[in-house]
Amino acid sequence: MSRFFHKGDPLTREEWERLMKTVNAVANATVGRRFIQTTGPLGAGVQTVPNETMVGITEGYKGLLGDDGARVVAGKRTSVIVPIISKDFVLHWRDLAEARQTGQPLSFAKAAAAASSCARTEDKLVFYGHSVFGYEGLMTVAGRNTLRGLQWGNAGDAFNNFTKLTRILRSRGYNGPFAAVVHPRTYADMHRVLEGSSLLEISHVKAMLTAGVYRSSLLAPRTGLVVSTGKENLELMVSADTSLAFLGAKQMNLPFRVFKTVFLRILRSDAICTF
């Protein structure tokens, strides 16, 4: 984690360490980073990154003389601006003065709330992209697989559904590892014992989805996705990871900014199956 200094730094070294520890513990607690590999940090000055899709993903060439077969190449390449995710908070001068006078720890609850907001915004960008900027997310990207009309109400439905979803991805040539993200209600429903088994349904599902089963309240009920993980399919491009900046005293109070710059690059959209 980085911090950006400003003339007239108001905090002691110990206060900065506590503040940064608080922010860092929350800001990267995202769902997306639990199954999407990251590249970076590339540096705060990196404003654009290449975005491309790949073609030529077919079977490896078989031959006796070493002739070249179809090559994996970039079908489309553009440069995109890495968006900034940020949230400001304010430490009031009287709170800082009181903490130093009494020896009590200064509350950084506002900083944690700002960091949590950034984490949620990052996940929203990962799942849904940003239509105004033309960025696509896992749930919206063109070319993804989609399976509708699934039933979730009975024991065994989840296992059968994820069997169908992974079968679609395997038919496209993906062998995993697979990860899934579901609404919290669906996740809770999977904690029931399957008939004829001593294990919870979630245990059977996790044995199939070895990259993990995760929950996000950003998803609508009974919706979600399965994805074949790996940088050959998607990656999170990070220019500046979670950072903290003092913005300069204003009316005696101390405004700060939590920010990060990230972009989800989806190289193979058919590695995703939404429902």
C-alpha positions in Angstrom: 0.0 0.0 0.0 1.2 3.5 -0.8 0.7 6.9 0.7 1.0 10.3 -1.1 2.4 13.0 1.0 1.3 16.6 1.1 3.2 19.6 2.5 2.3 19.9 6.1 1.8 16.2 6.8 -0.5 16.2 9.9 0.0 12.7 11.3 2.9 11.1 13.2 4.5 8.0 11.8 2.6 5.7 14.2 -0.7 7.4 13.3 0.1 6.9 9.6 0.9 3.2 10.1 -2.4 2.6 12.0 -4.4 4.5 9.4 -2.8 2.6 6.5 -3.3 -0.7 8.3 -6.9 0.0 8.8 -7.5 1.0 5.1 -5.5 -1.9 3.7 -7.4 -4.5 5.7 -10.6 -3.4 4.1 -9.9 -1.9 0.6 -8.7 -5.2 -1.0 -11.3 -7.4 0.6 -13.1 -7.8 -2.7 -14.8 -10.9 -4.2 -13.2 -10.5 -7.6 -9.6 -10.7 -6.3 -10.3 -14.0 -4.7 -10.4 -15.8 -8.1 -9.0 -13.3 -10.6 -5.3 -13.0 -10.9 -3.8 -9.5 -10.9 -1.0 -7.9 -12.9 0.8 -5.0 -11.2 1.0 -2.6 -9.6 2.3 -1.1 -12.7 2.8 2.4 -11.2 0.4 5.3 -10.5 1.6 7.0 -13.7 0.4 4.2 -15.9 -2.9 5.7 -17.3 -3.6 3.3 -20.1 -3.2 -0.5 -20.7 -3.7 -2.6 -23.8 -7.0 -4.5 -24.0 -7.3 -7.4 -26.4 -9.3 -10.4 -27.2 -7.6 -13.6 -28.5 -8.5 -15.7 -31.6 -7.0 -18.9 -32.9 -7.7 -20.8 -29.7 -8.1 -24.2 -31.4 -6.5 -27.6 -30.9 -2.7 -27.7 -31.0 -1.3 -28.5 -34.4 -0.3 -32.1 -35.0 2.4 -32.8 -37.6 5.6 -34.6 -38.2 7.8 -31.9 -39.8 7.2 -29.1 -37.3 5.0 -27.1 -39.6 3.2 -24.2 -38.0 -0.5 -24.5 -37.4 -3.0 -21.9 -36.6 -1.5 -19.3 -34.3 -3.0 -17.6 -31.2 -3.2 -13.9 -32.0 -4.9 -10.8 -30.8 -8.2 -10.5 -32.7 -8.8 -7.0 -31.4 -6.5 -4.7 -29.5 -7.3 -1.2 -28.1 -5.8 1.0 -25.4 -8.1 1.8 -22.5 -7.8 4.3 -19.7 -7.4 2.6 -16.3 -10.3 4.1 -14.2 -9.7 5.7 -10.8 -11.8 4.4 -7.9 -11.7 6.7 -4.9 -13.5 7.8 -1.8 -12.7 10.8 0.5 -13.0 11.0 4.3 -12.2 13.7 6.9 -10.5 13.5 10.2 -11.6 16.3 12.4 -9.0 18.3 14.2 -10.7 18.1 17.6 -10.7 14.3 17.4 -7.0 14.2 16.6 -6.3 16.7 19.4 -8.3 14.7 21.9 -6.6 11.4 21.0 -3.2 12.9 21.5 -4.2 14.7 24.7 -5.8 11.6 26.4 -3.6 8.9 24.9 -6.6 7.1 23.4 -6.4 5.6 19.9 -7.8 7.9 17.2 -10.9 6.3 15.5 -10.3 5.4 11.9 -13.9 4.2 11.3 -14.4 6.8 8.5 -11.3 5.6 6.8 -12.5 2.0 7.0 -15.9 3.1 5.5 -14.2 4.8 2.6 -12.0 1.8 1.9 -15.0 -0.5 2.0 -16.8 1.8 -0.5 -13.8 1.4 -2.9 -13.8 -2.4 -2.5 -17.5 -2.5 -3.4 -17.0 -0.2 -6.4 -14.1 -2.4 -7.6 -16.3 -5.5 -7.5 -19.1 -3.6 -9.3 -16.7 -2.7 -12.0 -15.6 -6.4 -12.2 -19.1 -7.8 -12.4 -20.9 -5.2 -14.5 -18.2 -3.0 -16.1 -19.1 0.6 -16.8 -21.5 1.3 -19.7 -20.7 5.0 -19.9 -17.0 4.3 -20.3 -17.6 1.3 -22.5 -16.1 -1.2 -20.1 -17.5 -4.7 -19.9 -17.8 -6.9 -16.8 -18.1 -10.6 -16.2 -21.9 -10.4 -16.2 -22.2 -8.2 -19.2 -19.4 -9.0 -21.6 -20.3 -9.8 -25.2 -19.6 -13.4 -26.2 -20.1 -15.0 -22.8 -22.2 -18.1 -22.4 -25.6 -17.8 -20.8 -27.9 -20.4 -19.3 -31.4 -19.3 -18.2 -34.3 -21.0 -16.5 -32.4 -22.8 -13.8 -34.2 -24.0 -10.7 -32.7 -23.5 -7.2 -35.4 -24.3 -4.7 -34.8 -28.0 -3.9 -31.8 -29.9 -2.5 -29.6 -31.1 -5.4 -30.6 -28.2 -7.7 -27.4 -26.3 -7.2 -25.2 -29.4 -7.9 -27.2 -30.2 -11.0 -27.0 -26.6 -12.2 -23.3 -26.2 -11.7 -22.8 -29.5 -13.5 -24.6 -28.0 -16.5 -22.7 -24.8 -16.3 -19.3 -26.4 -16.2 -20.3 -28.8 -18.9 -20.9 -25.8 -21.2 -17.5 -24.4 -20.5 -15.8 -27.8 -21.0 -17.6 -28.1 -24.4 -15.8 -24.8 -25.3 -12.5 -26.4 -24.4 -12.0 -25.1 -20.9 -10.9 -27.6 -18.2 -10.8 -25.2 -15.3 -10.1 -24.6 -12.5 -13.6 -23.2 -12.3 -14.9 -20.6 -9.8 -18.4 -19.5 -9.2 -20.0 -16.3 -7.7 -23.6 -16.4 -6.5 -26.1 -14.3 -4.5 -25.8 -14.8 -0.7 -29.3 -16.5 -0.8 -28.2 -19.1 -3.2 -25.0 -19.7 -1.2 -27.0 -20.2 2.0 -29.4 -22.6 0.3 -26.5 -24.9 -0.6 -25.8 -25.5 3.1 -28.2 -28.5 3.3 -27.6 -32.2 3.3 -28.2 -34.0 0.0 -30.4 -37.1 0.1 -28.3 -40.2 0.3 -25.2 -38.2 1.4 -23.7 -37.2 4.7 -22.2 -34.0 3.2 -23.7 -30.6 2.6 -24.5 -29.7 -1.0 -21.9 -26.9 -0.9 -19.2 -29.6 -0.3 -20.2 -31.4 -3.5 -20.3 -28.1 -5.4 -16.9 -27.0 -4.1 -15.4 -30.4 -5.2 -16.5 -29.5 -8.7 -15.5 -25.8 -8.6 -12.0 -26.1 -7.2 -11.2 -22.4 -7.6 -13.9 -21.6 -5.1 -17.5 -20.6 -4.6 -18.0 -17.0 -3.6 -21.0 -14.8 -2.7 -21.7 -11.2 -3.6 -24.7 -9.0 -2.7 -24.1 -7.1 -5.9 -25.7 -9.9 -7.9 -29.4 -10.2 -8.3 -31.1 -13.2 -6.5 -30.7 -16.5 -8.4 -28.1 -15.0 -10.8 -24.4 -15.6 -10.9 -21.6 -16.9 -13.0 -19.1 -19.7 -13.5 -15.7 -18.9 -15.0 -12.6 -20.8 -16.0 -9.9 -18.9 -14.1 -6.4 -18.1 -15.2 -4.5 -15.2 -16.9 -5.1 -16.7 -20.3 -8.8 -15.9 -19.8 -9.0 -12.8 -17.7 -6.8 -10.6 -15.4 -7.1 -7.5 -13.3 -4.8 -4.8 -14.4 -3.6 -2.6 -11.5 -1.8 0.7 -12.0 -2.0 1.9 -8.4 -3.2 -0.5 -5.8 -4.9 0.7 -2.6 -3.3 4.1 -1.8 -3.9 6.8 0.7 -3.4 10.6 0.2 -3.6 13.6 2.5 -5.4 16.3 0.5 -4.3 19.3 2.5 -5.9 20.9 5.6 -9.2 22.6 5.0 -10.9 24.7 7.7 -8.6 23.1 10.3 -9.9 19.6 9.4 -7.9 16.9 7.6 -9.3 15.4 4.4 -7.9 12.2 3.0 -8.5 10.1 -0.1 -8.5 6.3 -0.5 -8.0 5.4 -4.2 -6.9 2.7 -6.6 -6.7 2.3 -10.4 -7.8 -1.0 -11.8 -9.2 -2.4 -15.0 -10.6 -5.9 -15.8 -9.2 -7.3 -19.0 -11.3 -10.2 -20.4 -9.3 -12.0 -23.0 -11.6 -14.9 -23.7 -15.3 -14.0 -22.9 -16.5 -17.6 -23.6 -14.6 -18.7 -20.6 -17.5 -17.2 -18.6 -21.0 -18.7 -18.2 -23.7 -16.5 -16.5 -27.1 -17.6 -15.3 
